[in-house]
């Protein structure tokens, strides 16, 4: 995927899909009707590839690539492998499923968002609102005669959170898709995947 596609997704467009054509990893420019109905999760936009190598050889080559520092986060799984897909600030896992075919293997990809960092973000936001109100009360003496801090502090701190979350999610999605496409390029080169 090119950076233009990732930017289009970050700009609020509908996630694009790729045509499942052997020996190709080129995305389709027009989104399908199915993609428009997808949820807010990361879209499945990375097309499959074929290679003349078997499953074990595919994983062995990717492991060697990881040991050279060129494939961060590589881990073998029962069905294939997982590598890192870095975002900003939320990362994801690029899951590769390797399926044996006649004369080689077929590798399909999907992105799975990691929940740890978003969960930490939500917990920190939830736990810092009330202590912030307490300290704000201490900074504003009661004899000033201001209105109760709760009437203005909660709207200023809680109401912007959905917009902040939306902005961070979109930025993370674009960065994750960009890095995932780079990872797929490296994987394709390492296992000798055919291209159109």
C-alpha positions in Angstrom: 0.0 0.0 0.0 1.3 3.4 -0.8 1.3 6.4 1.7 -1.4 8.1 -0.3 -3.8 5.2 0.5 -3.0 5.4 4.2 -3.5 9.2 4.2 -6.8 8.7 2.5 -7.9 6.4 5.3 -6.6 8.8 7.9 -8.6 11.6 6.3 -11.9 9.8 7.2 -12.5 7.9 4.0 -13.9 4.4 3.7 -11.2 1.7 4.2 -10.1 0.3 0.9 -9.9 -3.4 0.1 -7.5 -5.4 -2.1 -8.3 -7.9 -4.8 -7.2 -11.4 -3.9 -5.2 -12.1 -7.0 -2.3 -14.5 -6.9 1.1 -13.0 -7.4 -0.1 -9.5 -6.6 -0.2 -7.2 -3.6 -1.7 -4.2 -5.4 -4.7 -2.5 -3.7 -7.9 -1.7 -5.5 -8.6 2.1 -5.7 -12.3 1.8 -5.3 -13.8 0.7 -1.9 -16.3 -2.2 -1.9 -19.7 -2.1 -0.4 -18.6 -4.6 2.2 -15.8 -2.3 3.4 -18.2 0.5 4.0 -20.1 -1.5 6.5 -17.0 -2.5 8.5 -16.7 -1.5 12.1 -14.2 0.9 13.6 -11.5 -1.8 13.8 -8.5 -1.9 11.6 -9.5 -2.8 8.0 -8.2 -5.9 6.3 -6.5 -4.2 3.4 -3.4 -6.3 2.8 -3.8 -8.7 -0.1 -2.4 -12.3 0.0 0.7 -13.4 -1.8 2.0 -16.8 -3.1 5.5 -18.3 -2.8 7.1 -21.5 -4.0 8.3 -22.2 -0.4 6.7 -24.5 2.1 5.4 -23.2 5.4 8.4 -24.2 7.5 10.8 -22.6 5.0 8.7 -19.4 5.0 8.9 -19.1 8.8 12.6 -20.0 8.8 13.4 -17.2 6.3 11.4 -14.7 8.2 13.1 -15.7 11.5 16.4 -15.1 9.8 15.3 -11.7 8.7 14.2 -10.9 12.2 17.6 -11.9 13.6 19.2 -9.4 11.2 17.0 -6.7 12.7 14.9 -6.2 9.6 11.5 -7.7 10.7 10.7 -6.4 14.2 8.5 -8.5 16.5 8.6 -11.7 14.5 7.0 -14.6 16.3 6.0 -18.0 15.0 2.4 -19.2 15.5 0.6 -22.4 14.8 -0.9 -21.1 11.6 2.0 -18.9 10.5 3.6 -15.8 12.2 3.1 -12.4 13.8 5.1 -9.3 13.3 4.9 -5.8 14.7 3.0 -3.0 12.9 3.9 0.2 14.7 1.5 3.1 15.0 1.4 6.4 16.8 0.4 6.0 19.6 -1.4 2.7 19.3 0.4 -0.4 17.8 -1.0 -3.4 16.1 0.0 -7.0 15.2 0.4 -8.0 11.6 -0.8 -11.6 11.5 0.3 -13.8 8.7 -1.5 -17.0 7.9 0.5 -19.5 5.9 -1.5 -22.1 4.0 0.1 -24.9 1.9 -0.9 -25.1 -1.7 0.3 -27.1 -4.7 3.8 -26.2 -5.4 4.2 -23.7 -2.5 2.3 -21.6 0.0 -0.2 -18.8 0.2 0.2 -16.1 2.8 -2.7 -14.0 3.9 -2.5 -11.0 6.2 -4.7 -9.2 8.8 -4.1 -6.5 11.3 -5.1 -6.9 14.9 -5.0 -3.8 17.1 -3.2 -4.3 20.5 -5.5 -3.4 23.4 -2.8 -2.7 26.1 -1.9 0.9 25.2 -5.5 2.0 24.5 -6.6 0.5 27.8 -3.8 2.3 29.6 -4.9 5.5 28.0 -8.5 5.1 29.1 -7.5 4.2 32.6 -5.2 7.2 32.9 -7.8 9.6 31.6 -10.4 8.1 34.0 -8.2 8.3 37.1 -6.8 11.8 36.5 -10.0 13.8 36.1 -11.1 13.7 39.8 -7.7 14.3 41.3 -7.3 17.2 38.9 -10.5 18.8 40.2 -9.3 18.4 43.8 -6.0 20.2 43.1 -7.9 22.9 41.1 -10.1 23.5 44.2 -6.9 24.0 46.3 -5.5 26.5 43.8 -8.7 28.6 43.8 -9.4 30.0 47.3 -13.0 29.9 48.4 -13.1 33.6 49.3 -12.7 34.5 45.7 -16.4 33.6 45.3 -16.0 31.7 42.1 -18.7 29.2 41.0 -18.2 25.6 42.1 -15.3 24.0 40.3 -17.4 21.0 39.2 -19.6 23.2 36.9 -16.7 24.2 34.6 -13.9 21.7 35.3 -15.8 18.5 34.3 -17.0 19.9 30.9 -13.5 21.2 30.1 -11.8 17.9 30.9 -14.4 15.2 29.9 -16.2 16.6 26.8 -13.0 16.8 24.6 -12.1 13.2 25.3 -14.1 11.6 22.4 -12.5 14.0 19.9 -9.0 13.3 21.3 -9.7 9.5 21.1 -10.9 9.8 17.5 -7.9 11.8 16.4 -5.5 9.4 18.1 -7.3 6.4 16.6 -7.1 7.8 13.1 -3.5 8.8 13.3 -2.6 5.3 14.7 -4.6 3.6 11.9 -2.8 5.5 9.2 0.7 4.9 10.8 -0.1 1.2 11.4 -1.2 0.6 7.8 1.9 2.4 6.5 4.2 0.3 8.5 2.3 -2.9 7.8 2.7 -2.3 4.1 6.4 -1.9 4.6 6.5 -5.2 6.6 4.6 -7.0 3.8 7.2 -5.7 1.3 10.0 -7.1 3.4 8.2 -10.4 3.9 7.5 -10.7 0.2 11.2 -10.1 -0.7 12.4 -12.6 1.9 10.2 -15.5 0.8 10.5 -14.8 -2.9 6.8 -14.1 -3.4 5.6 -13.5 -6.9 4.2 -10.1 -8.0 2.2 -8.9 -10.8 
